[in-house]
Structure formats: structure tokens, C-alpha cells
Amino acid sequence: MAIISDNIRPDVERFLSDMQEPVTADFYPHSASPASEPMKQLLLELKEINPLIRVVDHGQAATPIDPERPEDIEGPVTSFSVNGQFTGVRYLGFPGGQEFTTFLEDIVDISRNRSVELSPATQDWLKNLTEPLHLEVFVTPT
Amino acid sequence: MARVNPTHIVADMVDAATFPNLSDRYGVYSVPVTVVNGNSQQVGAVPEAQLARVIKQELGQ
């Protein structure tokens, strides 16, 4: 059974038609997580809809990024890169419900290298950061 | 924020239902919540300036 149903597929196609550069989704499954297979299937369906989405299945759990511990990696992790460069953006889990739209928006934004919606002052400050900053935004797909 | 400096910044969207242990470890009981370097937290969708304040405080700036 498809993850992206027939009734929303045209909308997804239309949305992803805005992509410009290829985006690579590096997929790290988790053998014990029921979300891994659906997430992999979703990525492959998105790739089928727009081949500018490339999917690399690494076949093993993601390496934790500090301050994550190995036991924190309890589900699938998808990270995004463009032209071989990691974008700093990852999705942990499955983007269900309203999170799906945000997920697609992120892919298109990355693909189009859209300006970030941050003030120039904040962007300058962030660009000059030389210490690690790990932001984890917890959401519940509804 | 990560896209501005991907060498030093990682930004995750975390599906709390799939990552319940991580959610518990950080004491996440409502969403959305942004956890900064595994420590400081900002609950809710807040203006940029507020999140920046939380981050700066966490980084000791």
C-alpha cells in the first residue's frame, strides 16, 4: 500500500515541481523501529514523484550527534545534503500528519537554496558560530 | 538556522512518538519544544529573538 495516497499525489507532485537542485536524503533505518519501513517507502515514493530527490539507504542506524547517546537513536534518521554537502538538517522519525507538509517544504527550500527567514543580525551571529550547536525540535505528527 | 552554518549547527525535527526514550530523557511533555544542546528548552513556537536568547544563554554568550 502506498504511503502517498492517490488523492494527494497530484498535490505532492505540484509542490515538488518547485525543486531546482537535487537533494540527497541519506536514510539510516533502525531495525527495531516500526517507523523505519514506512519512512524508507515514503522517501522512495518521493523520489519516484521527483527524481531530483535522491535516496541513499545506509542500511544501519545513524551515528549519534553530540549530545545524543547511542541509545537515543531509536528510530529512522534522514539527513539532507545538496551537492555532497550536509545541510545540517535531519528528520528523526516519520513525518506524519501536518509534519508532512513541513517535511516537503524543507526539501524544496533546500533544493532552491531559499533564503532563510532569519534577520540579518541572527544570520551573521550564526555564521560566526564556531562551537557546536544542536537544535532538536520535538513534534508529534497528528 | 542549520542551513546558515551547517558545519557547526545541526537542526533536527524529532518525531516524539518514534523517539519516546529521547523525549523522556529531555522531559518533553508538550510539543513543539526546542532542545538546545541537550539542555535548555524553549516550549512552543516563539519569535526568532526569543529562541536566539535561549541559544545564547546555553552557549554562554
N, CA and C atoms of all chains as a GROMACS GRO file, in nm:
protein
  609
    1MET      N    1   0.085  -0.120   0.000
    1MET     CA    2   0.000   0.000   0.000
    1MET      C    3   0.088   0.124   0.000
    2ALA      N    4   0.054   0.220  -0.086
    2ALA     CA    5   0.136   0.341  -0.098
    2ALA      C    6   0.124   0.426   0.028
    3ILE      N    7   0.234   0.492   0.062
    3ILE     CA    8   0.233   0.587   0.174
    3ILE      C    9   0.163   0.715   0.128
    4ILE      N   10   0.196   0.759   0.004
    4ILE     CA   11   0.134   0.880  -0.050
    4ILE      C   12   0.012   0.835  -0.130
    5SER      N   13  -0.104   0.865  -0.076
    5SER     CA   14  -0.227   0.816  -0.140
    5SER      C   15  -0.251   0.886  -0.274
    6ASP      N   16  -0.329   0.819  -0.357
    6ASP     CA   17  -0.357   0.873  -0.491
    6ASP      C   18  -0.420   1.011  -0.484
    7ASN      N   19  -0.501   1.036  -0.382
    7ASN     CA   20  -0.572   1.164  -0.381
    7ASN      C   21  -0.483   1.281  -0.346
    8ILE      N   22  -0.370   1.258  -0.282
    8ILE     CA   23  -0.280   1.371  -0.253
    8ILE      C   24  -0.156   1.372  -0.342
    9ARG      N   25  -0.137   1.266  -0.417
    9ARG     CA   26  -0.018   1.259  -0.502
    9ARG      C   27  -0.006   1.378  -0.598
   10PRO      N   28  -0.116   1.419  -0.664
   10PRO     CA   29  -0.103   1.536  -0.753
   10PRO      C   30  -0.055   1.661  -0.679
   11ASP      N   31  -0.101   1.678  -0.556
   11ASP     CA   32  -0.058   1.794  -0.476
   11ASP      C   33   0.091   1.784  -0.444
   12VAL      N   34   0.136   1.665  -0.410
   12VAL     CA   35   0.277   1.645  -0.379
   12VAL      C   36   0.362   1.670  -0.505
   13GLU      N   37   0.314   1.622  -0.617
   13GLU     CA   38   0.386   1.644  -0.745
   13GLU      C   39   0.399   1.792  -0.773
   14ARG      N   40   0.288   1.862  -0.756
   14ARG     CA   41   0.287   2.006  -0.782
   14ARG      C   42   0.385   2.077  -0.689
   15PHE      N   43   0.381   2.039  -0.561
   15PHE     CA   44   0.468   2.102  -0.462
   15PHE      C   45   0.614   2.078  -0.495
   16LEU      N   46   0.647   1.954  -0.524
   16LEU     CA   47   0.787   1.919  -0.550
   16LEU      C   48   0.836   1.968  -0.686
   17SER      N   49   0.745   2.011  -0.773
   17SER     CA   50   0.787   2.061  -0.904
   17SER      C   51   0.867   2.190  -0.890
   18ASP      N   52   0.862   2.253  -0.771
   18ASP     CA   53   0.940   2.374  -0.746
   18ASP      C   54   1.088   2.345  -0.718
   19MET      N   55   1.123   2.219  -0.705
   19MET     CA   56   1.262   2.186  -0.676
   19MET      C   57   1.353   2.230  -0.790
   20GLN      N   58   1.478   2.267  -0.754
   20GLN     CA   59   1.574   2.305  -0.858
   20GLN      C   60   1.695   2.212  -0.856
   21GLU      N   61   1.766   2.210  -0.743
   21GLU     CA   62   1.885   2.126  -0.732
   21GLU      C   63   1.848   1.991  -0.672
   22PRO      N   64   1.924   1.887  -0.707
   22PRO     CA   65   1.898   1.757  -0.644
   22PRO      C   66   1.924   1.763  -0.494
   23VAL      N   67   1.841   1.695  -0.420
   23VAL     CA   68   1.858   1.683  -0.275
   23VAL      C   69   1.877   1.536  -0.244
   24THR      N   70   1.979   1.508  -0.169
   24THR     CA   71   2.001   1.369  -0.130
   24THR      C   72   1.950   1.347   0.011
   25ALA      N   73   1.866   1.245   0.023
   25ALA     CA   74   1.818   1.204   0.156
   25ALA      C   75   1.898   1.082   0.197
   26ASP      N   76   1.984   1.101   0.294
   26ASP     CA   77   2.060   0.988   0.348
   26ASP      C   78   1.976   0.922   0.457
   27PHE      N   79   1.935   0.800   0.430
   27PHE     CA   80   1.841   0.732   0.518
   27PHE      C   81   1.913   0.628   0.603
   28TYR      N   82   1.892   0.639   0.734
   28TYR     CA   83   1.951   0.545   0.829
   28TYR      C   84   1.836   0.475   0.902
   29PRO      N   85   1.809   0.353   0.868
   29PRO     CA   86   1.697   0.282   0.932
   29PRO      C   87   1.733   0.240   1.074
   30HIS      N   88   1.633   0.193   1.146
   30HIS     CA   89   1.658   0.134   1.276
   30HIS      C   90   1.582   0.002   1.278
   31SER      N   91   1.653  -0.108   1.298
   31SER     CA   92   1.595  -0.241   1.281
   31SER      C   93   1.476  -0.266   1.373
   32ALA      N   94   1.475  -0.202   1.490
   32ALA     CA   95   1.368  -0.231   1.587
   32ALA      C   96   1.254  -0.130   1.581
   33SER      N   97   1.263  -0.034   1.492
   33SER     CA   98   1.159   0.069   1.488
   33SER      C   99   1.056   0.042   1.379
   34PRO      N  100   0.928   0.041   1.416
   34PRO     CA  101   0.823   0.020   1.314
   34PRO      C  102   0.812   0.137   1.216
   35ALA      N  103   0.879   0.247   1.246
   35ALA     CA  104   0.873   0.364   1.156
   35ALA      C  105   0.973   0.354   1.042
   36SER      N  106   1.067   0.262   1.051
   36SER     CA  107   1.174   0.257   0.950
   36SER      C  108   1.122   0.222   0.810
   37GLU      N  109   1.047   0.116   0.799
   37GLU     CA  110   0.999   0.076   0.666
   37GLU      C  111   0.910   0.181   0.602
   38PRO      N  112   0.812   0.236   0.677
   38PRO     CA  113   0.730   0.342   0.617
   38PRO      C  114   0.812   0.462   0.575
   39MET      N  115   0.914   0.497   0.654
   39MET     CA  116   0.994   0.614   0.617
   39MET      C  117   1.073   0.586   0.490
   40LYS      N  118   1.130   0.468   0.482
   40LYS     CA  119   1.204   0.431   0.361
   40LYS      C  120   1.110   0.432   0.240
   41GLN      N  121   0.991   0.379   0.258
   41GLN     CA  122   0.896   0.375   0.147
   41GLN      C  123   0.855   0.516   0.106
   42LEU      N  124   0.835   0.602   0.206
   42LEU     CA  125   0.799   0.741   0.174
   42LEU      C  126   0.906   0.807   0.090
   43LEU      N  127   1.030   0.790   0.130
   43LEU     CA  128   1.141   0.852   0.057
   43LEU      C  129   1.146   0.799  -0.087
   44LEU      N  130   1.127   0.671  -0.102
   44LEU     CA  131   1.132   0.613  -0.237
   44LEU      C  132   1.015   0.662  -0.322
   45GLU      N  133   0.899   0.680  -0.260
   45GLU     CA  134   0.784   0.732  -0.335
   45GLU      C  135   0.809   0.877  -0.375
   46LEU      N  136   0.872   0.954  -0.286
   46LEU     CA  137   0.902   1.093  -0.320
   46LEU      C  138   1.003   1.098  -0.435
   47LYS      N  139   1.098   1.009  -0.432
   47LYS     CA  140   1.199   1.001  -0.539
   47LYS      C  141   1.132   0.965  -0.672
   48GLU      N  142   1.032   0.880  -0.663
   48GLU     CA  143   0.959   0.840  -0.784
   48GLU      C  144   0.880   0.959  -0.840
   49ILE      N  145   0.827   1.040  -0.750
   49ILE     CA  146   0.750   1.158  -0.791
   49ILE      C  147   0.841   1.262  -0.851
   50ASN      N  148   0.957   1.285  -0.790
   50ASN     CA  149   1.053   1.381  -0.844
   50ASN      C  150   1.194   1.326  -0.830
   51PRO      N  151   1.256   1.287  -0.942
   51PRO     CA  152   1.390   1.227  -0.937
   51PRO      C  153   1.499   1.321  -0.888
   52LEU      N  154   1.465   1.447  -0.863
   52LEU     CA  155   1.563   1.536  -0.801
   52LEU      C  156   1.585   1.497  -0.654
   53ILE      N  157   1.498   1.414  -0.603
   53ILE     CA  158   1.519   1.359  -0.470
   53ILE      C  159   1.592   1.226  -0.487
   54ARG      N  160   1.711   1.222  -0.429
   54ARG     CA  161   1.791   1.101  -0.435
   54ARG      C  162   1.791   1.039  -0.296
   55VAL      N  163   1.786   0.908  -0.293
   55VAL     CA  164   1.778   0.839  -0.164
   55VAL      C  165   1.895   0.743  -0.152
   56VAL      N  166   1.968   0.756  -0.044
   56VAL     CA  167   2.076   0.664  -0.014
   56VAL      C  168   2.040   0.591   0.115
   57ASP      N  169   2.019   0.462   0.102
   57ASP     CA  170   1.985   0.381   0.220
   57ASP      C  171   2.114   0.324   0.278
   58HIS      N  172   2.149   0.372   0.395
   58HIS     CA  173   2.276   0.330   0.454
   58HIS      C  174   2.266   0.196   0.526
   59GLY      N  175   2.141   0.145   0.540
   59GLY     CA  176   2.123   0.010   0.592
   59GLY      C  177   2.158  -0.011   0.738
   60GLN      N  178   2.187   0.095   0.810
   60GLN     CA  179   2.220   0.080   0.951
   60GLN      C  180   2.182   0.208   1.024
   61ALA      N  181   2.175   0.195   1.156
   61ALA     CA  182   2.133   0.309   1.237
   61ALA      C  183   2.232   0.425   1.223
   62ALA      N  184   2.179   0.545   1.242
   62ALA     CA  185   2.262   0.665   1.232
   62ALA      C  186   2.361   0.671   1.348
   63THR      N  187   2.472   0.738   1.321
   63THR     CA  188   2.569   0.766   1.428
   63THR      C  189   2.515   0.882   1.509
   64PRO      N  190   2.516   0.873   1.641
   64PRO     CA  191   2.465   0.985   1.720
   64PRO      C  192   2.549   1.110   1.701
   65ILE      N  193   2.481   1.225   1.706
   65ILE     CA  194   2.549   1.354   1.701
   65ILE      C  195   2.536   1.415   1.839
   66ASP      N  196   2.648   1.449   1.898
   66ASP     CA  197   2.651   1.504   2.034
   66ASP      C  198   2.544   1.613   2.053
   67PRO      N  199   2.466   1.613   2.159
   67PRO     CA  200   2.478   1.532   2.280
   67PRO      C  201   2.402   1.400   2.278
   68GLU      N  202   2.363   1.356   2.157
   68GLU     CA  203   2.292   1.228   2.151
   68GLU      C  204   2.382   1.117   2.200
   69ARG      N  205   2.319   1.017   2.261
   69ARG     CA  206   2.390   0.896   2.302
   69ARG      C  207   2.346   0.786   2.207
   70PRO      N  208   2.421   0.679   2.194
   70PRO     CA  209   2.379   0.570   2.104
   70PRO      C  210   2.237   0.520   2.131
   71GLU      N  211   2.199   0.514   2.258
   71GLU     CA  212   2.064   0.463   2.289
   71GLU      C  213   1.953   0.562   2.250
   72ASP      N  214   1.991   0.685   2.218
   72ASP     CA  215   1.891   0.784   2.174
   72ASP      C  216   1.845   0.757   2.032
   73ILE      N  217   1.927   0.687   1.955
   73ILE     CA  218   1.891   0.658   1.816
   73ILE      C  219   1.799   0.536   1.818
   74GLU      N  220   1.670   0.562   1.834
   74GLU     CA  221   1.571   0.454   1.849
   74GLU      C  222   1.474   0.446   1.731
   75GLY      N  223   1.506   0.521   1.626
   75GLY     CA  224   1.419   0.518   1.509
   75GLY      C  225   1.497   0.560   1.385
   76PRO      N  226   1.428   0.569   1.270
   76PRO     CA  227   1.498   0.607   1.147
   76PRO      C  228   1.540   0.754   1.150
   77VAL      N  229   1.654   0.781   1.087
   77VAL     CA  230   1.706   0.917   1.077
   77VAL      C  231   1.731   0.947   0.930
   78THR      N  232   1.686   1.062   0.885
   78THR     CA  233   1.709   1.104   0.747
   78THR      C  234   1.780   1.238   0.750
   79SER      N  235   1.895   1.244   0.686
   79SER     CA  236   1.966   1.373   0.679
   79SER      C  237   1.970   1.417   0.533
   80PHE      N  238   1.981   1.547   0.514
   80PHE     CA  239   1.970   1.604   0.380
   80PHE      C  240   2.100   1.671   0.338
   81SER      N  241   2.139   1.647   0.214
   81SER     CA  242   2.257   1.714   0.161
   81SER      C  243   2.228   1.759   0.019
   82VAL      N  244   2.304   1.861  -0.020
   82VAL     CA  245   2.294   1.914  -0.156
   82VAL      C  246   2.436   1.926  -0.210
   83ASN      N  247   2.457   1.879  -0.331
   83ASN     CA  248   2.592   1.882  -0.392
   83ASN      C  249   2.698   1.823  -0.298
   84GLY      N  250   2.659   1.715  -0.231
   84GLY     CA  251   2.753   1.645  -0.145
   84GLY      C  252   2.777   1.711  -0.012
   85GLN      N  253   2.711   1.824   0.015
   85GLN     CA  254   2.732   1.895   0.141
   85GLN      C  255   2.612   1.874   0.233
   86PHE      N  256   2.641   1.830   0.355
   86PHE     CA  257   2.535   1.816   0.454
   86PHE      C  258   2.478   1.954   0.484
   87THR      N  259   2.344   1.959   0.487
   87THR     CA  260   2.277   2.088   0.509
   87THR      C  261   2.261   2.122   0.656
   88GLY      N  262   2.288   2.025   0.743
   88GLY     CA  263   2.264   2.045   0.886
   88GLY      C  264   2.123   2.009   0.927
   89VAL      N  265   2.042   1.966   0.829
   89VAL     CA  266   1.901   1.938   0.857
   89VAL      C  267   1.877   1.787   0.859
   90ARG      N  268   1.812   1.741   0.964
   90ARG     CA  269   1.778   1.600   0.974
   90ARG      C  270   1.632   1.584   1.017
   91TYR      N  271   1.575   1.470   0.981
   91TYR     CA  272   1.443   1.435   1.032
   91TYR      C  273   1.455   1.302   1.104
   92LEU      N  274   1.416   1.301   1.229
   92LEU     CA  275   1.421   1.179   1.310
   92LEU      C  276   1.280   1.126   1.325
   93GLY      N  277   1.254   1.010   1.263
   93GLY     CA  278   1.121   0.951   1.273
   93GLY      C  279   1.050   0.956   1.139
   94PHE      N  280   0.918   0.967   1.147
   94PHE     CA  281   0.832   0.969   1.028
   94PHE      C  282   0.748   1.096   1.029
   95PRO      N  283   0.749   1.172   0.919
   95PRO     CA  284   0.674   1.299   0.916
   95PRO      C  285   0.527   1.280   0.882
   96GLY      N  286   0.451   1.237   0.979
   96GLY     CA  287   0.310   1.212   0.953
   96GLY      C  288   0.225   1.336   0.974
   97GLY      N  289   0.103   1.328   0.929
   97GLY     CA  290   0.006   1.435   0.951
   97GLY      C  291   0.055   1.569   0.900
   98GLN      N  292   0.041   1.669   0.986
   98GLN     CA  293   0.077   1.804   0.945
   98GLN      C  294   0.227   1.820   0.926
   99GLU      N  295   0.305   1.731   0.982
   99GLU     CA  296   0.451   1.740   0.966
   99GLU      C  297   0.494   1.707   0.824
  100PHE      N  298   0.407   1.640   0.749
  100PHE     CA  299   0.443   1.603   0.613
  100PHE      C  300   0.462   1.727   0.527
  101THR      N  301   0.375   1.825   0.544
  101THR     CA  302   0.388   1.949   0.467
  101THR      C  303   0.519   2.019   0.500
  102THR      N  304   0.551   2.025   0.628
  102THR     CA  305   0.677   2.087   0.670
  102THR      C  306   0.795   2.012   0.609
  103PHE      N  307   0.786   1.882   0.606
  103PHE     CA  308   0.891   1.797   0.550
  103PHE      C  309   0.913   1.830   0.402
  104LEU      N  310   0.805   1.840   0.329
  104LEU     CA  311   0.816   1.873   0.186
  104LEU      C  312   0.870   2.014   0.167
  105GLU      N  313   0.824   2.107   0.250
  105GLU     CA  314   0.873   2.245   0.241
  105GLU      C  315   1.024   2.251   0.263
  106ASP      N  316   1.071   2.174   0.359
  106ASP     CA  317   1.216   2.172   0.387
  106ASP      C  318   1.292   2.121   0.265
  107ILE      N  319   1.241   2.017   0.203
  107ILE     CA  320   1.309   1.961   0.086
  107ILE      C  321   1.315   2.064  -0.027
  108VAL      N  322   1.205   2.131  -0.052
  108VAL     CA  323   1.202   2.230  -0.159
  108VAL      C  324   1.290   2.350  -0.124
  109ASP      N  325   1.284   2.396   0.001
  109ASP     CA  326   1.369   2.508   0.044
  109ASP      C  327   1.516   2.476   0.025
  110ILE      N  328   1.554   2.356   0.064
  110ILE     CA  329   1.693   2.313   0.049
  110ILE      C  330   1.730   2.308  -0.099
  111SER      N  331   1.640   2.253  -0.178
  111SER     CA  332   1.665   2.237  -0.320
  111SER      C  333   1.682   2.372  -0.391
  112ARG      N  334   1.602   2.469  -0.349
  112ARG     CA  335   1.606   2.601  -0.412
  112ARG      C  336   1.704   2.695  -0.341
  113ASN      N  337   1.768   2.644  -0.235
  113ASN     CA  338   1.858   2.728  -0.156
  113ASN      C  339   1.788   2.858  -0.118
  114ARG      N  340   1.664   2.845  -0.075
  114ARG     CA  341   1.584   2.964  -0.040
  114ARG      C  342   1.645   3.035   0.079
  115SER      N  343   1.634   3.166   0.076
  115SER     CA  344   1.685   3.245   0.189
  115SER      C  345   1.615   3.200   0.316
  116VAL      N  346   1.694   3.189   0.420
  116VAL     CA  347   1.634   3.153   0.548
  116VAL      C  348   1.559   3.274   0.604
  117GLU      N  349   1.454   3.244   0.676
  117GLU     CA  350   1.371   3.353   0.730
  117GLU      C  351   1.422   3.398   0.866
  118LEU      N  352   1.544   3.445   0.867
  118LEU     CA  353   1.604   3.496   0.990
  118LEU      C  354   1.656   3.636   0.962
  119SER      N  355   1.659   3.716   1.067
  119SER     CA  356   1.709   3.852   1.049
  119SER      C  357   1.857   3.848   1.010
  120PRO      N  358   1.904   3.952   0.941
  120PRO     CA  359   2.046   3.957   0.906
  120PRO      C  360   2.136   3.946   1.028
  121ALA      N  361   2.095   4.007   1.138
  121ALA     CA  362   2.178   4.003   1.260
  121ALA      C  363   2.190   3.859   1.312
  122THR      N  364   2.079   3.788   1.312
  122THR     CA  365   2.083   3.649   1.359
  122THR      C  366   2.166   3.563   1.264
  123GLN      N  367   2.150   3.586   1.135
  123GLN     CA  368   2.228   3.508   1.039
  123GLN      C  369   2.378   3.534   1.058
  124ASP      N  370   2.415   3.659   1.078
  124ASP     CA  371   2.558   3.691   1.099
  124ASP      C  372   2.611   3.621   1.223
  125TRP      N  373   2.534   3.627   1.328
  125TRP     CA  374   2.575   3.564   1.453
  125TRP      C  375   2.593   3.414   1.435
  126LEU      N  376   2.496   3.351   1.368
  126LEU     CA  377   2.503   3.207   1.347
  126LEU      C  378   2.620   3.169   1.255
  127LYS      N  379   2.642   3.250   1.153
  127LYS     CA  380   2.751   3.220   1.058
  127LYS      C  381   2.885   3.220   1.129
  128ASN      N  382   2.896   3.303   1.232
  128ASN     CA  383   3.023   3.316   1.303
  128ASN      C  384   3.037   3.221   1.420
  129LEU      N  385   2.938   3.136   1.439
  129LEU     CA  386   2.948   3.038   1.548
  129LEU      C  387   3.057   2.937   1.515
  130THR      N  388   3.142   2.910   1.612
  130THR     CA  389   3.247   2.812   1.588
  130THR      C  390   3.236   2.696   1.687
  131GLU      N  391   3.133   2.703   1.772
  131GLU     CA  392   3.113   2.590   1.862
  131GLU      C  393   2.989   2.514   1.817
  132PRO      N  394   2.982   2.386   1.852
  132PRO     CA  395   2.869   2.306   1.803
  132PRO      C  396   2.736   2.351   1.864
  133LEU      N  397   2.636   2.354   1.780
  133LEU     CA  398   2.501   2.386   1.824
  133LEU      C  399   2.408   2.279   1.768
  134HIS      N  400   2.339   2.208   1.856
  134HIS     CA  401   2.248   2.103   1.813
  134HIS      C  402   2.109   2.138   1.864
  135LEU      N  403   2.022   2.167   1.768
  135LEU     CA  404   1.884   2.201   1.799
  135LEU      C  405   1.796   2.082   1.768
  136GLU      N  406   1.714   2.043   1.864
  136GLU     CA  407   1.623   1.932   1.842
  136GLU      C  408   1.481   1.981   1.869
  137VAL      N  409   1.403   1.987   1.762
  137VAL     CA  410   1.265   2.035   1.774
  137VAL      C  411   1.173   1.914   1.778
  138PHE      N  412   1.111   1.894   1.893
  138PHE     CA  413   1.023   1.780   1.911
  138PHE      C  414   0.882   1.816   1.865
  139VAL      N  415   0.827   1.728   1.783
  139VAL     CA  416   0.692   1.746   1.732
  139VAL      C  417   0.618   1.613   1.743
  140THR      N  418   0.487   1.622   1.738
  140THR     CA  419   0.409   1.499   1.736
  140THR      C  420   0.324   1.499   1.611
  141PRO      N  421   0.351   1.413   1.515
  141PRO     CA  422   0.270   1.409   1.393
  141PRO      C  423   0.124   1.382   1.427
  142THR      N  424   0.036   1.466   1.375
  142THR     CA  425  -0.107   1.449   1.402
  142THR      C  426  -0.183   1.422   1.273
  143MET      N  427   1.814   2.760   1.078
  143MET     CA  428   1.938   2.805   1.143
  143MET      C  429   2.056   2.718   1.100
  144ALA      N  430   2.030   2.589   1.085
  144ALA     CA  431   2.138   2.498   1.048
  144ALA      C  432   2.195   2.533   0.910
  145ARG      N  433   2.106   2.574   0.818
  145ARG     CA  434   2.150   2.599   0.682
  145ARG      C  435   2.246   2.716   0.674
  146VAL      N  436   2.239   2.805   0.770
  146VAL     CA  437   2.328   2.920   0.771
  146VAL      C  438   2.472   2.877   0.804
  147ASN      N  439   2.487   2.773   0.884
  147ASN     CA  440   2.620   2.729   0.928
  147ASN      C  441   2.618   2.579   0.952
  148PRO      N  442   2.605   2.498   0.846
  148PRO     CA  443   2.589   2.353   0.863
  148PRO      C  444   2.713   2.284   0.917
  149THR      N  445   2.824   2.352   0.914
  149THR     CA  446   2.946   2.294   0.970
  149THR      C  447   2.936   2.282   1.121
  150HIS      N  448   2.867   2.379   1.182
  150HIS     CA  449   2.862   2.380   1.328
  150HIS      C  450   2.722   2.360   1.384
  151ILE      N  451   2.620   2.372   1.300
  151ILE     CA  452   2.483   2.364   1.351
  151ILE      C  453   2.408   2.247   1.288
  152VAL      N  454   2.346   2.169   1.374
  152VAL     CA  455   2.257   2.061   1.328
  152VAL      C  456   2.118   2.093   1.383
  153ALA      N  457   2.019   2.085   1.295
  153ALA     CA  458   1.881   2.109   1.337
  153ALA      C  459   1.798   1.988   1.304
  154ASP      N  460   1.743   1.928   1.405
  154ASP     CA  461   1.662   1.808   1.389
  154ASP      C  462   1.515   1.838   1.412
  155MET      N  463   1.431   1.778   1.330
  155MET     CA  464   1.289   1.766   1.365
  155MET      C  465   1.277   1.625   1.421
  156VAL      N  466   1.225   1.613   1.541
  156VAL     CA  467   1.218   1.483   1.607
  156VAL      C  468   1.072   1.444   1.627
  157ASP      N  469   1.036   1.333   1.567
  157ASP     CA  470   0.901   1.277   1.584
  157ASP      C  471   0.899   1.211   1.722
  158ALA      N  472   0.835   1.280   1.816
  158ALA     CA  473   0.840   1.236   1.956
  158ALA      C  474   0.780   1.096   1.974
  159ALA      N  475   0.684   1.060   1.889
  159ALA     CA  476   0.621   0.927   1.902
  159ALA      C  477   0.718   0.816   1.866
  160THR      N  478   0.808   0.842   1.775
  160THR     CA  479   0.904   0.740   1.732
  160THR      C  480   1.029   0.741   1.818
  161PHE      N  481   1.051   0.852   1.886
  161PHE     CA  482   1.168   0.865   1.973
  161PHE      C  483   1.122   0.891   2.117
  162PRO      N  484   1.047   0.797   2.176
  162PRO     CA  485   0.993   0.822   2.309
  162PRO      C  486   1.099   0.827   2.419
  163ASN      N  487   1.203   0.747   2.406
  163ASN     CA  488   1.307   0.748   2.511
  163ASN      C  489   1.383   0.880   2.510
  164LEU      N  490   1.411   0.929   2.392
  164LEU     CA  491   1.480   1.057   2.381
  164LEU      C  492   1.390   1.168   2.437
  165SER      N  493   1.263   1.159   2.404
  165SER     CA  494   1.167   1.257   2.455
  165SER      C  495   1.164   1.253   2.608
  166ASP      N  496   1.162   1.132   2.662
  166ASP     CA  497   1.159   1.118   2.808
  166ASP      C  498   1.287   1.172   2.870
  167ARG      N  499   1.397   1.143   2.808
  167ARG     CA  500   1.526   1.186   2.864
  167ARG      C  501   1.532   1.338   2.877
  168TYR      N  502   1.475   1.405   2.780
  168TYR     CA  503   1.474   1.551   2.785
  168TYR      C  504   1.353   1.606   2.861
  169GLY      N  505   1.266   1.516   2.905
  169GLY     CA  506   1.147   1.564   2.977
  169GLY      C  507   1.051   1.639   2.886
  170VAL      N  508   1.036   1.589   2.763
  170VAL     CA  509   0.946   1.655   2.668
  170VAL      C  510   0.804   1.606   2.695
  171TYR      N  511   0.718   1.696   2.739
  171TYR     CA  512   0.580   1.657   2.768
  171TYR      C  513   0.479   1.733   2.684
  172SER      N  514   0.526   1.836   2.615
  172SER     CA  515   0.436   1.906   2.524
  172SER      C  516   0.518   1.944   2.402
  173VAL      N  517   0.448   1.959   2.292
  173VAL     CA  518   0.518   1.995   2.170
  173VAL      C  519   0.448   2.117   2.107
  174PRO      N  520   0.521   2.197   2.028
  174PRO     CA  521   0.661   2.175   1.998
  174PRO      C  522   0.752   2.225   2.109
  175VAL      N  523   0.865   2.162   2.121
  175VAL     CA  524   0.966   2.213   2.213
  175VAL      C  525   1.102   2.200   2.145
  176THR      N  526   1.184   2.301   2.159
  176THR     CA  527   1.319   2.301   2.102
  176THR      C  528   1.418   2.280   2.214
  177VAL      N  529   1.496   2.176   2.200
  177VAL     CA  530   1.601   2.147   2.299
  177VAL      C  531   1.734   2.193   2.240
  178VAL      N  532   1.807   2.270   2.318
  178VAL     CA  533   1.934   2.327   2.272
  178VAL      C  534   2.050   2.255   2.338
  179ASN      N  535   2.131   2.192   2.257
  179ASN     CA  536   2.248   2.117   2.304
  179ASN      C  537   2.214   2.023   2.420
  180GLY      N  538   2.096   1.963   2.410
  180GLY     CA  539   2.055   1.863   2.508
  180GLY      C  540   2.024   1.920   2.645
  181ASN      N  541   2.011   2.052   2.655
  181ASN     CA  542   1.996   2.110   2.786
  181ASN      C  543   1.880   2.210   2.792
  182SER      N  544   1.904   2.334   2.753
  182SER     CA  545   1.799   2.436   2.759
  182SER      C  546   1.685   2.400   2.666
  183GLN      N  547   1.566   2.447   2.706
  183GLN     CA  548   1.450   2.418   2.624
  183GLN      C  549   1.367   2.543   2.604
  184GLN      N  550   1.304   2.548   2.487
  184GLN     CA  551   1.208   2.654   2.459
  184GLN      C  552   1.080   2.586   2.413
  185VAL      N  553   0.976   2.604   2.492
  185VAL     CA  554   0.848   2.542   2.458
  185VAL      C  555   0.771   2.632   2.364
  186GLY      N  556   0.708   2.573   2.267
  186GLY     CA  557   0.622   2.648   2.176
  186GLY      C  558   0.697   2.708   2.059
  187ALA      N  559   0.616   2.760   1.967
  187ALA     CA  560   0.671   2.832   1.852
  187ALA      C  561   0.685   2.976   1.893
  188VAL      N  562   0.807   3.024   1.904
  188VAL     CA  563   0.831   3.157   1.959
  188VAL      C  564   0.902   3.243   1.856
  189PRO      N  565   0.901   3.375   1.874
  189PRO     CA  566   0.974   3.463   1.782
  189PRO      C  567   1.123   3.428   1.782
  190GLU      N  568   1.182   3.460   1.670
  190GLU     CA  569   1.325   3.434   1.649
  190GLU      C  570   1.410   3.487   1.764
  191ALA      N  571   1.381   3.608   1.807
  191ALA     CA  572   1.463   3.671   1.911
  191ALA      C  573   1.461   3.591   2.041
  192GLN      N  574   1.346   3.534   2.073
  192GLN     CA  575   1.334   3.456   2.197
  192GLN      C  576   1.419   3.329   2.187
  193LEU      N  577   1.409   3.260   2.075
  193LEU     CA  578   1.488   3.139   2.059
  193LEU      C  579   1.638   3.173   2.059
  194ALA      N  580   1.673   3.282   1.994
  194ALA     CA  581   1.813   3.323   1.991
  194ALA      C  582   1.864   3.350   2.133
  195ARG      N  583   1.777   3.409   2.216
  195ARG     CA  584   1.816   3.437   2.356
  195ARG      C  585   1.846   3.308   2.430
  196VAL      N  586   1.761   3.210   2.408
  196VAL     CA  587   1.778   3.080   2.476
  196VAL      C  588   1.907   3.014   2.431
  197ILE      N  589   1.933   3.022   2.302
  197ILE     CA  590   2.055   2.961   2.247
  197ILE      C  591   2.178   3.032   2.302
  198LYS      N  592   2.175   3.164   2.301
  198LYS     CA  593   2.291   3.239   2.350
  198LYS      C  594   2.318   3.209   2.497
  199GLN      N  595   2.210   3.198   2.572
  199GLN     CA  596   2.226   3.166   2.715
  199GLN      C  597   2.290   3.028   2.731
  200GLU      N  598   2.247   2.933   2.650
  200GLU     CA  599   2.302   2.798   2.657
  200GLU      C  600   2.449   2.795   2.617
  201LEU      N  601   2.484   2.880   2.520
  201LEU     CA  602   2.622   2.885   2.474
  201LEU      C  603   2.709   2.975   2.560
  202GLY      N  604   2.646   3.037   2.660
  202GLY     CA  605   2.722   3.124   2.749
  202GLY      C  606   2.764   3.254   2.683
  203GLN      N  607   2.680   3.300   2.588
  203GLN     CA  608   2.715   3.425   2.519
  203GLN      C  609   2.634   3.541   2.575
   0.00000   0.00000   0.00000
